[in-house]
Amino acid sequence: MAQVQKPRLAQFKLVLLGESAVGKSSIVQRFVKNSFDELRESTIGAAFMTQSVKLTPQEIGEGDGDGVTIKFEIWDTAGQERYRSLASMYYRNAQAALVVYDITHPDSLNKAKYWIRELQKQANSDILIALVGNKKDLEDQRKISNDDVVSLANEFNLLHFQVSAKTGENVNEMFKAIAMKMPYQFQLAKGKNSTNKFADGSNGNPIDLSKRPSTNEQDCAC
């Protein structure tokens, strides 16, 4: 009887960082659920979701076979100032980070620089960092030049994407591009094909680290 081959699965922890209301949660929602909420409450602490990307044999340079599935364990962190000190527990041991800015708000790029420096100081030395400009659907309201962003990405040797969580433009393509850069060959060689435990032992629900009542803050995360 022929042995049934197990699907090839590699799992990676990915964290989103950036100022409040740049659209981190909306990017995750678009990727995981293919939906968008015009108004959504600000994330409290962090939220956890998973989503997988299937890479074909051709995309990973194999002639045949079933390809490989990359499963992202996604931590969406709160952007408010009062949660900043808590973020390190989420990007610790992460293999990838999306640092998100809003193309219509120049200060969000300055905040992105802060997170890039924090990741380079405190995260794994081999973490893959992508600089992500959201709200590409508001091109007519752009306040951040592409030249400035390219210069920043080159300075820190980052991947760079521009997306719209609202329309879905380039969101799936971004996650596929990141999946293709993950070191899945090493993980598959070690036989890590079982579900990783969450960083804090949670069951995958949103985590409220503040232990404070909600302030009912609402921001458009377009």
Secondary structure, DSSP 8 states (H G I E B T S, - for coil): --------EEEEEEEEEESTTSSHHHHHHHHHHS---SSEE---SEEEEEEEEEE-TTTTT-SSS--EEEEEEEEEE--SGGGGGGTHHHHTT-SEEEEEEETT-HHHHHHHHHHHHHHHHHS-TT-EEEEEEE-GGGGGG--S-HHHHHHHHHHHT-EEEE--TTT-TTHHHHHHHHHHHS-HHHHHHTT--S----TTS--SS-B--S-S-----EE---
